[in-house]
Amino acid sequence: MSASSVLTPDAQLDLRGTPCPINFVRTKLYLEKMPPGGLLEVWLDPGEPIEQVPDSLTMAGYQVEQITDCAGYFSLVIRRPVTAA
């Protein structure tokens, strides 16, 4: 798989306007309902959300596959691990 390949998320979650840590909690709860290996795309605001949520997810055992600056918000693609976190 090349670095330029496009990841196709299985689901999408728009958390723009959602404050920390609620955006992390909602993302984690959504990921827990997804099948192992599933990809979730989350839209986050700039500033604290994009600074905090990826690190928190990584510490919780999730794999942040991609972060994209979409001008005004960020798209974060997270993979649920195949093995339990």
Residue frames relative to the residue before (quaternion, step in Angstrom):
aa qw qx qy qz dx dy dz
M 1.0000 0.0000 0.0000 0.0000 0.00 0.00 0.00
S 0.3365 -0.7658 0.5128 0.1933 3.59 -0.69 1.04
A 0.6361 -0.5580 0.3835 0.3700 3.53 -1.22 0.52
S 0.6912 0.4824 -0.2777 0.4609 3.58 1.15 -0.55
S 0.4378 0.7038 -0.4687 0.3055 3.60 1.23 0.02
V 0.4274 -0.7042 0.5127 0.2417 3.54 -1.08 0.76
L 0.3240 -0.7303 0.5695 0.1934 3.55 -0.88 0.97
T 0.1919 -0.7763 0.5907 0.1078 3.56 -0.89 0.91
P 0.2925 -0.7878 0.5148 0.1698 3.60 -0.31 1.23
D 0.4702 -0.6586 0.5159 0.2812 3.54 -1.22 0.61
A 0.7926 0.0439 -0.0013 0.6081 3.58 1.20 -0.53
Q 0.2330 -0.7665 0.5871 0.1160 3.54 -1.29 0.43
L 0.0883 -0.7882 0.6090 0.0085 3.54 -1.02 0.88
D 0.1783 -0.7893 0.5813 0.0857 3.60 -0.62 1.13
L 0.0230 0.8207 -0.5672 0.0651 3.57 -0.34 1.28
R 0.2715 0.7449 -0.5551 0.2515 3.58 1.11 0.63
G 0.7824 0.2794 -0.2317 0.5061 3.56 -0.92 0.94
T 0.5916 0.5500 -0.3655 0.4625 3.60 1.30 -0.02
P 0.3640 -0.7667 0.4846 0.2119 3.62 -0.65 1.07
C 0.5409 -0.5562 0.5099 0.3716 3.54 -1.37 0.26
P 0.6508 -0.1957 -0.7310 -0.0611 1.69 -2.03 1.41
I 0.3376 0.7718 -0.4879 0.2287 3.61 1.26 0.19
N 0.6365 0.5325 -0.3426 0.4403 3.60 0.99 -0.76
F 0.6394 0.5048 -0.3274 0.4787 3.62 1.04 -0.71
V 0.6523 0.5214 -0.3119 0.4531 3.58 0.92 -0.94
R 0.6754 0.4878 -0.2994 0.4651 3.61 0.87 -0.91
T 0.6340 0.5235 -0.3287 0.4648 3.58 1.02 -0.80
K 0.6738 0.5023 -0.2943 0.4551 3.58 0.87 -0.98
L 0.6531 0.5092 -0.3155 0.4632 3.60 0.94 -0.86
Y 0.6481 0.5148 -0.3152 0.4644 3.58 0.99 -0.83
L 0.6545 0.5171 -0.3073 0.4581 3.57 0.96 -0.91
E 0.6410 0.5434 -0.3270 0.4324 3.60 1.01 -0.77
K 0.6723 0.4832 -0.2914 0.4791 3.60 1.19 -0.51
M 0.6028 0.5813 -0.3497 0.4200 3.58 1.26 -0.34
P 0.5703 -0.5782 0.4383 0.3851 3.59 -1.17 0.44
P 0.6227 -0.5332 0.4074 0.4025 3.61 -1.15 0.52
G 0.7786 0.2839 -0.2352 0.5078 3.56 -0.89 0.94
G 0.4856 0.6868 -0.4214 0.3390 3.58 1.29 -0.14
L 0.3045 -0.7469 0.5676 0.1649 3.55 -1.19 0.66
L 0.0914 -0.7867 0.6101 0.0241 3.55 -0.91 0.99
E 0.2002 -0.7466 0.6214 0.1280 3.55 -0.95 0.91
V 0.0721 -0.7933 0.6045 0.0021 3.57 -0.83 1.04
W 0.2437 -0.7481 0.5987 0.1501 3.56 -0.99 0.87
L 0.0346 -0.8137 0.5785 -0.0454 3.54 -0.74 1.15
D 0.5251 -0.6152 0.4896 0.3257 3.54 -1.24 0.54
P 0.5537 -0.5686 0.4704 0.3860 3.59 -1.24 0.36
G 0.6651 0.4965 -0.3695 0.4178 3.57 -1.29 0.22
E 0.8675 -0.0640 0.0502 0.4907 3.54 -1.05 -0.82
P 0.6501 0.5268 -0.3569 0.4153 3.68 0.79 -0.83
I 0.7326 0.4089 -0.2606 0.4777 3.62 0.73 -0.98
E 0.6231 0.5258 -0.3452 0.4649 3.61 1.18 -0.42
Q 0.7644 0.4131 -0.1955 0.4548 3.59 0.95 -0.91
V 0.6924 0.5414 -0.3037 0.3678 3.59 0.73 -1.07
P 0.6669 0.4911 -0.3468 0.4401 3.68 0.77 -0.84
D 0.6563 0.5058 -0.3154 0.4627 3.61 0.94 -0.85
S 0.6517 0.5191 -0.3137 0.4553 3.57 0.95 -0.88
L 0.6579 0.5051 -0.3070 0.4668 3.59 0.98 -0.84
T 0.6333 0.5243 -0.3283 0.4650 3.59 0.99 -0.82
M 0.6668 0.4962 -0.2967 0.4703 3.58 0.95 -0.89
A 0.6728 0.4843 -0.2873 0.4799 3.59 1.16 -0.60
G 0.6316 -0.5872 0.3172 0.3944 3.60 1.27 0.09
Y 0.5481 0.6002 -0.4084 0.4154 3.58 1.25 0.20
Q 0.3905 -0.7234 0.5283 0.2123 3.54 -1.19 0.60
V 0.2281 -0.7574 0.5993 0.1232 3.58 -0.60 1.17
E 0.2378 -0.8248 0.5049 0.0910 3.56 -0.38 1.30
Q 0.8190 -0.0255 0.1079 0.5630 3.55 0.96 -0.87
I 0.0542 -0.7484 0.6592 0.0490 3.55 -1.15 0.74
T 0.0467 -0.8093 0.5852 -0.0208 3.56 -0.74 1.09
D 0.3233 -0.7171 0.5851 0.1972 3.57 -0.94 0.94
C 0.1090 -0.8366 0.5367 0.0151 3.58 -0.40 1.26
A 0.5504 -0.6307 0.3833 0.3903 3.61 1.16 0.58
G 0.8223 0.0974 -0.1164 0.5484 3.56 -0.01 1.30
Y 0.7793 -0.0176 -0.0133 0.6263 3.57 1.24 -0.41
F 0.3710 -0.7130 0.5476 0.2325 3.56 -1.29 0.21
S 0.2594 -0.7260 0.6162 0.1610 3.55 -1.14 0.74
L 0.0941 -0.7904 0.6053 -0.0049 3.52 -0.75 1.15
V 0.1172 -0.7854 0.6042 0.0659 3.61 -0.79 0.97
I 0.0648 -0.8155 0.5738 -0.0390 3.55 -0.59 1.24
R 0.2326 -0.7638 0.5856 0.1400 3.57 -1.05 0.80
R 0.3710 -0.6805 0.5799 0.2511 3.54 -0.99 0.83
P 0.4575 -0.6985 0.4620 0.2991 3.60 -0.74 0.94
V 0.5535 -0.6135 0.4534 0.3341 3.54 -1.17 0.63
T 0.7191 0.3235 -0.2134 0.5768 3.56 1.12 -0.68
A 0.6314 -0.5506 0.3832 0.3892 3.57 -1.13 0.59
A 0.4635 -0.6911 0.4878 0.2639 3.55 -0.96 0.92
